[in-house]
Every structure is written in C-alpha cells, then in structure tokens.
C-alpha cells in the first residue's frame, strides 16, 4: 500500500508565493525602519489566487447604534404626589404674597395694620416662597421632562396615566454618568415582544442603585399586565453614524491602530500593489464594521488579509480573531 505524503498548507503557500516582492526595492536589513506601518506588497494574479485574496469596494451606509438600558415602569402615584406638593406650595406662596401686599397697603395708609402684622406677613411670604422653590427644584430633579411641560399638558399626562392609557418608564445606563444624547424613539423588550416608546427627555437625578444617566420614556397603549414596578429591557438609539462598511475579517490591528489592505495600483508587469490604509472604527454592524478613512472607490482586501499580514510578518491580529477571544 502506498503512503501519501501530506504537505502542510503553509508550505504550499510558501512555494506558490515564492515570487512575492516588497515594493520599494532592496533594503538594508540592519538599517532602522521608520514606524510608518506595513510596507507595500506586490502580488501577481496567480499569487493572489493561490493566497485566496479577494478584493472588493466598501459600501457606504448609515447606522443607528443602539445601547441597552435597564427600564423600570414608574408608579404614577409618585408623580401625582410630587406634582401636588409642588402646586400646593406654589399656591400657598402666591396667597402669602397677596396677603403681604394687602397688609403692607393697610400699614402704609394707617388702616388697622400694625408693624408686627406686617412683619408676620413678610415672614410668612418668605417661608412659603422657600417651600415652593424647594418643591419645584425637587420635582424638576425627579421628573425633569414632565416639569418642563406646561400645567395643562402635565394634567393631561396625569389623566392618561390614571386611565392606564400611558405608562412612564425610567431607562438607566448603569455606571455611565456622561452618556451621549439619545434619539426620540426607544424599544422595550417585553416577553420577547418589542414595544415602541417615546423618549421624553433625560432625568437629572441619578438613581442611587444604577449610578448612571437615565431617561424618561412614555408608552402609548401599553400591553395588558405591564404595570408599575416591572423591570424591562430597553434599547435606546444613539445618533446616526455614517461611514463605509467593511467585513471584520478585512480589519487588522497594528501599533498605529486599525487598518485594511488596499489594492493601490497595478504595475505594467501585472502585479497588484497592496498597501496598508489606516481606518477609524465607528460602529459594529453584525460581522462588519462601519469605518472612516476610506473612499467608496477604494479596492480593499476583503478575503485573505491574514495571508498578506503573514507575508509581511506584522506583529498584530485580525479583528475577526479578536471577536472569538
């Protein structure tokens, strides 16, 4: 029985790619090299096919990144209580202001108003004013977007909450105090069903447990059974990101950051000259990345970038390998 000799795949590549050349001519091996990243590499069509190198153009697209947040359905009774306290203290302050004006007028005209009664009226106005300002500040911290509404809209919201036509949800990002702004829409994952919500605005007060930024959401026509105290998963939308879409396997990381191989030109001898092109990673999209630093007309290596990396002996690893670590 004859025995087949198995030749390792790397050895086959070395044989097929024996004619690979580095652009730029002969260099002194002992001379110091500038830190400009990988040198250009030249391959013939046959070498390119043997290495499995495939070239394509990046695709321009816009992506709306989503960030996961923890949601808590709020009890409308807390909102009603806080708003009632704010409005009652404001009403008491307005009454004290009116009484002070009345007593001051009587005292000025010597019409049965003593200095002591004027001083008491001033003290009452000062105390009720402090209480009203404290209640308004507390309400704004706890219910920022609701506090920004006019009185009529606030009462309409209370009516909708009381009739179960709407629900309010607090969506927080644990440990992220300096979060970016989010879009006007959000999605809630309720038992595997996506429920749309409106983002009313950010909440100034930090939750003592989550210790992070938070937003107030409103749900119209909430599913039956979803009530105050329920914890839900929330997906918030970030600002849209525009860039060029490249496969993760096309990306490599070197000492100067992420880069791809670009087919820069084809010389008269028929060789393709590949050079490293630095890119900036913007957002992950499935098994690809949105990047900047390229043009839509650029021809980049979308398959076989690891082979080119091996030929140059660059001490780095590909983005695809990093995803499996």
Secondary structure in CASP SS format (residue, H / E / C, confidence):
PFRMAT SS
TARGET T0000
AUTHOR 0000-0000-0000
METHOD secondary structure of the structure
MODEL  1
X C 1.00
X C 1.00
X C 1.00
X C 1.00
X C 1.00
X C 1.00
X C 1.00
X C 1.00
X H 1.00
X H 1.00
X H 1.00
X H 1.00
X H 1.00
X H 1.00
X H 1.00
X H 1.00
X C 1.00
X C 1.00
X C 1.00
X C 1.00
X E 1.00
X E 1.00
X C 1.00
X C 1.00
X C 1.00
X C 1.00
X C 1.00
X C 1.00
X C 1.00
X C 1.00
X C 1.00
X C 1.00
X C 1.00
X C 1.00
X C 1.00
X C 1.00
X C 1.00
X C 1.00
X C 1.00
X C 1.00
X E 1.00
X E 1.00
X E 1.00
X C 1.00
X H 1.00
X H 1.00
X H 1.00
X H 1.00
X H 1.00
X H 1.00
X H 1.00
X C 1.00
X C 1.00
X E 1.00
X E 1.00
X E 1.00
X E 1.00
X C 1.00
X E 1.00
X E 1.00
X E 1.00
X E 1.00
X E 1.00
X C 1.00
X C 1.00
X E 1.00
X E 1.00
X E 1.00
X E 1.00
X E 1.00
X E 1.00
X E 1.00
X E 1.00
X C 1.00
X C 1.00
X H 1.00
X H 1.00
X H 1.00
X H 1.00
X H 1.00
X H 1.00
X H 1.00
X H 1.00
X H 1.00
X H 1.00
X H 1.00
X H 1.00
X H 1.00
X H 1.00
X H 1.00
X H 1.00
X H 1.00
X H 1.00
X H 1.00
X H 1.00
X H 1.00
X H 1.00
X H 1.00
X H 1.00
X H 1.00
X H 1.00
X H 1.00
X H 1.00
X H 1.00
X H 1.00
X H 1.00
X H 1.00
X H 1.00
X C 1.00
X C 1.00
X C 1.00
X C 1.00
X C 1.00
X C 1.00
X H 1.00
X H 1.00
X H 1.00
X H 1.00
X H 1.00
X H 1.00
X H 1.00
X H 1.00
X H 1.00
X H 1.00
X H 1.00
X H 1.00
X H 1.00
X H 1.00
X H 1.00
X H 1.00
X H 1.00
X H 1.00
X H 1.00
X H 1.00
X H 1.00
X H 1.00
X H 1.00
X H 1.00
X H 1.00
X H 1.00
X H 1.00
X H 1.00
X C 1.00
X H 1.00
X H 1.00
X H 1.00
X H 1.00
X C 1.00
X C 1.00
X C 1.00
X H 1.00
X H 1.00
X H 1.00
X H 1.00
X H 1.00
X H 1.00
X H 1.00
X H 1.00
X H 1.00
X H 1.00
X H 1.00
X H 1.00
X C 1.00
X C 1.00
X C 1.00
X E 1.00
X E 1.00
X E 1.00
X E 1.00
X E 1.00
X E 1.00
X E 1.00
X C 1.00
X C 1.00
X C 1.00
X C 1.00
X C 1.00
X C 1.00
X C 1.00
X C 1.00
X C 1.00
X C 1.00
X C 1.00
X C 1.00
X E 1.00
X E 1.00
X E 1.00
X E 1.00
X E 1.00
X E 1.00
X C 1.00
X C 1.00
X E 1.00
X E 1.00
X E 1.00
X E 1.00
X E 1.00
X E 1.00
X E 1.00
X E 1.00
X E 1.00
X E 1.00
X E 1.00
X C 1.00
X C 1.00
X C 1.00
X C 1.00
X C 1.00
X C 1.00
X C 1.00
X C 1.00
X C 1.00
X C 1.00
X E 1.00
X E 1.00
X E 1.00
X E 1.00
X E 1.00
X E 1.00
X E 1.00
X C 1.00
X C 1.00
X C 1.00
X C 1.00
X C 1.00
X C 1.00
X C 1.00
X C 1.00
X C 1.00
X C 1.00
X E 1.00
X E 1.00
X E 1.00
X E 1.00
X E 1.00
X E 1.00
X E 1.00
X C 1.00
X C 1.00
X C 1.00
X E 1.00
X E 1.00
X E 1.00
X E 1.00
X E 1.00
X E 1.00
X E 1.00
X H 1.00
X H 1.00
X H 1.00
X C 1.00
X E 1.00
X E 1.00
X E 1.00
X C 1.00
X C 1.00
X E 1.00
X E 1.00
X E 1.00
X E 1.00
X E 1.00
X E 1.00
X E 1.00
X E 1.00
X E 1.00
X E 1.00
X C 1.00
X C 1.00
X C 1.00
X C 1.00
X C 1.00
X E 1.00
X E 1.00
X E 1.00
X E 1.00
X E 1.00
X E 1.00
X E 1.00
X C 1.00
X E 1.00
X E 1.00
X E 1.00
X E 1.00
X E 1.00
X E 1.00
X C 1.00
X C 1.00
X E 1.00
X E 1.00
X E 1.00
X E 1.00
X E 1.00
X C 1.00
X C 1.00
X C 1.00
X C 1.00
X C 1.00
X C 1.00
X E 1.00
X E 1.00
X E 1.00
X E 1.00
X E 1.00
X C 1.00
X H 1.00
X H 1.00
X H 1.00
X H 1.00
X H 1.00
X H 1.00
X H 1.00
X H 1.00
X C 1.00
X C 1.00
X C 1.00
X C 1.00
X E 1.00
X E 1.00
X H 1.00
X H 1.00
X H 1.00
X H 1.00
X H 1.00
X C 1.00
X C 1.00
END
